[in-house]
Amino acid sequence: MPDVETTPKGGKLVRDRIPQIIRNDGAEPVTYIAGPEEYRARLRAKLSEEVAEFLEADDASAPGELADVAEVLLALAADLGISPERLEAIRVAKAGERGGFAGRIVWTGNR
């Protein structure tokens, strides 16, 4: 069982099944469980990492990268105590107030 830590160390946040996948491949992963503050910081870093991967992706791999971004978003929401349903309700409310992006509108300033 991994140790519980609260101080940042090397490494990166990985999906829950990654240690078992590594074991199945014949290696023994070295892991620990992040404390609450470190977990939130690592989720934020993971979001940046996943967004960067999405931005670099070609059209064929973009859907998978976008799914990774969504997974991190849902984990961040859960860490903040926000259910997926509540997050969607917030998104819908903001879209109702300000609109979405389907119109492809580009703002270039005011006159």
N, C-alpha and C positions, 0 to 999 in steps of 0.2 A: 504494500500500500504506500502511495507517495506521502511524503511529509507535507505538513501544512506550513507555508511560509507567508510572511507579510512584507519582506524586503525584496526589492527587485534584484534579480540575478540575470545571468545570460540566458539565452534561449528565447523561445517565442511561444505564444499561446497557440495551441493546436486543438483540432477537433477531438472530442471525447474518445473516439475509437482508434485514433492514430497509434497510441501505445500498443494496443493489441495487434494492429496491422503490422507494426514493426516486429513484434514477437513472432507473428506468423511467418515473417520473412527470415526468421532465424537470429535476430539481434535482440539485445536487451536494452530497452530505452531507459534513460535516466530522466526522471520527472519529479515534480513536486506540485502541490496544490497552492495556487496563489491565494493570498488573503484578499479581503474585499477591496481595499484601495488599489492594490497591485492589479487585481483582476480588471477593475474598471479602466485603469491606465492601459493595460495590455489590450483590452477590447478596443479602446480608442486607437491605439497603434495598429491593431489588426484591421480596423476599418480603413485606415490610410493605406495600408499594404494591399488590401483587397481592391480598393478603388484604383490604385496605381496599376494593379494587374489587369483590371477591366479596361482601363484607358489604353493599355498596350496591346490588348487582345485584338485578334482579327475577328471578322464577323462570325466565323465558325466556332470559335471558342468563347466569344462574348457572352452567350447565354449562361454558360457554366460559371464564368467569372462574376456575372451579375447575380447569380444565385448565391455565390459566396458572400457578396456584399449584403444581400438580403439576410443571410444567416447571421452575420455579425450585427446588423441592425436589430434583428429580433432579440439577440443576446443582450445588446445594450439596453433595449427597451425593458426586457425582463429584469435586468440589473437595477433599473430605475423604478421598478414596480409597475410597469406599464404592460398590459396584456397586448397580444397581437390585435385583438378586436378594438381595444382602446386606441392603439396607435393608428389603426385604419380610420377610426372615427375622427381622430385629430386631423389626419391627412385629408379626409373628405371635407371637414369643416373649413380647413385652410383653402382647399380647392374651391369650395363654394364662395368664400370671401374674395379670393385673389385670382382664381382660375387655375388651370393646369398648364401644361406645355404643348398640348396638341395643336395649338394655333401657330406654332413655330415663329412666334413674334420675337424680333430682335430689337432691343431698345438702343438707340445711339445717342441719347441725350435729349435736352429740352431746348426750345427756342425762346 
